[in-house]
């Protein structure tokens, strides 16, 4: 972990424990080192922080929308902790190539398969990005289900409210059956659906 990431993680973990009674389950399912892909549900701006704190074995490079990089304070910080910029309206092939290369170099990527925050907490259809990352890099997918963040900071709210947060980490998603599919698109969709199903299973535990 670089200095900015390691220091941020210590501070944020302290805050999450103090104000939101953060509970982490299944930490033993995390690989000891990369490459791996962390796939989580997404309902709040707090989710990346929770996932980053929960994943204590590697520095997680999150895929983040380009607009965030231009914001005062937040922009320089997310650059410093290694987030990867994603251009939503002009395609994201460059961002995905960077993420694939990072995985091939032994890094870890954080992604929200749905692509954006869910307004009602239900899991939505996955975007093809996670399928592409897993197929091209060969990195395993680790599912995570985060709960409580919708109460802490729902969409549209600026100031977080105290509420218990839990991160449940699952076992590696089995995507071995993708080898029997004929096309890349089919394979990407299959991987994305398997990732969402694994997150949903954690939600229902």
N, C-alpha and C positions, 0 to 999 in steps of 0.2 A: 504494500500500500504506500502511495506517496504521502508526504507529510500533511498536505491539506486534507486528504481523505481520512487519514488515520486520526488526526486531531478533531475533525468534524464528527467522525463517528463516536469518539469518546464523549464529546459535548452533547450530541444529540441523544445518545443512549442514556446519559444522565438525566436529560430533560424528559425523555419518554418514560423512564422508570419513575421519576419524581411526580410528574403531573398526570400520567396516563396509565400507570401500573402495567407497563408493557409485559406481556407474557409470550414466551417463545416456546413452541412445541416442535419436536422433530428435528432439532439441530443436528442430530447424529446422521441425518440423511444428506447433509451437505458434503460434497466432495472436499477433500483436504486442500485441493488446489485446482486451478482451471486446467483445461477449458471446460466451462459449463454455461448454460443459459438459465437464468432465473425467470420464470414466467408467473406473473401474479394478476389477480383481479385488480380493478382500478375504479375507485369511487371518490377519491379525494386527493388533493395536492400533498397530503401527508404520506400517502402510500409509498413513494420512493424512499422516503426517510426511514420508514418502518422496515422495508425490505432490506435496505442497506445496512441497518443496524442488526437485523436478524441474521444476515449472512456474514458471519464473522471470520470466514476462512480466506476470503479473497476480496480484492477491490472490485466492486461491481460498476461497470461502465453502463450507465442508463441511456437508452434512446430517448431523447427529449426534443420537443418541438422547437423549431428555429427561433420563434418569437421570444422564448425564455432567455436566450443568449443575449438579447438586446436590452434586457431590463436592468436598471441600476441595482447594484449590490448582488442580486441573484445571478445575473449574467456572468460576471467575473468568477463568482463562486462555483457555478456548475461547470465552467470551463476548467477551473483549478482541480476539481474532483474527477475530471475525466469523462464527463457526459458527451455523448455523440449527437450532434445536431441533425434533426430530421426536417426536411422541407416537405410539408404536407401537400401543398398545392402544385409543386413542380416535380413531383416524383421523388423517390428516396433511394435510388439505385446507388448513388455515391455513399450515402450513409450506411447502407446495408453492406457495401463492399468493405468499408472501414471496419464494421462490426465483425464481418466474417474473418477479416485478416487478424483482428484482435483475438478472436477465438483460436485461429490457427497458430497464433503466437503464444497460446497458453493462458489467455485472459478469460475474464468472465463478463457476460453481458446481462443486463437487466432489461426486460421488455414486458409491456402490458399487451398481450395478444389481441385484446379488443380494439386497441388503437387509440382510444379516448376514454374518459370517465363515463361510467354508467350512471344515468340520472336516477335510477330506481334500485340500484344494487344487484339487479339480475345480470347474469353473465350473457354477453352478446356474442354474435358470430365473430370468429377470429379473422383478423387481417392476414394476408399471406406472408408477412414479414418473418414471423417466427418459424414458419415452415421452411422458408428459404435459408434462414440462418442455420437451422439444424441440419438440413440436407447438404448444404455446401461446406459446412465446417466439420460435420460429424460429431459435434459437441452434444453431450447429454442435456436434457431439459429437466430442471428441478421445479416442480410446481409449488406455489405458495398461495395460501388463502389468508388475506388480511381482513380482520373484522374490527369494528369499532370506529374506524376512521371516518365513516359517513356521519357519525354523531359528533366527532371532534371537529371536523371541518368539511361540511357538505359543499357541494358545488354552489358557488355564489357567495359563500361566507368568507370573510377576510380574517377574522380572529378566531383561533381554535378554542374550543370549550373542553374542560376536563371530562374524560370518559375513558373507560378501560379499553385498551387495544390489545389484540391478540394476533400473532403471526403463526400460522400452522404450516410447517414445511413437510412436503411429501417426498416419496421415493421417486427415483428416476422414472420418467415417462417412457413406457415401452412403445417405440415407433418402428419396431423391426418389420412389421407387415408392409411398410411402405415400399419395400423392395419388389413386391408383387404388382405394383401399380405401373401403368404404361407411361403416363405423362408427368412432366414436372409439376404442372398445375394441380393435378390430382394428388401428387405426393405432398405438396405444400399444404393443400387443404386438409388432407388426412392428418398431417402432423399438428396443424393448428387445432383441429377438432379434438385430437387426443389430449393436447395440452389443456384445452378448456374443460374437457371431461375430467381430467385429473384435478384441476382446481375446484370444480363442482363437487367432486367426491370429498375433498378436504372440507368444503363448506358444510356438507351434510353429515360429517362425522360427529 
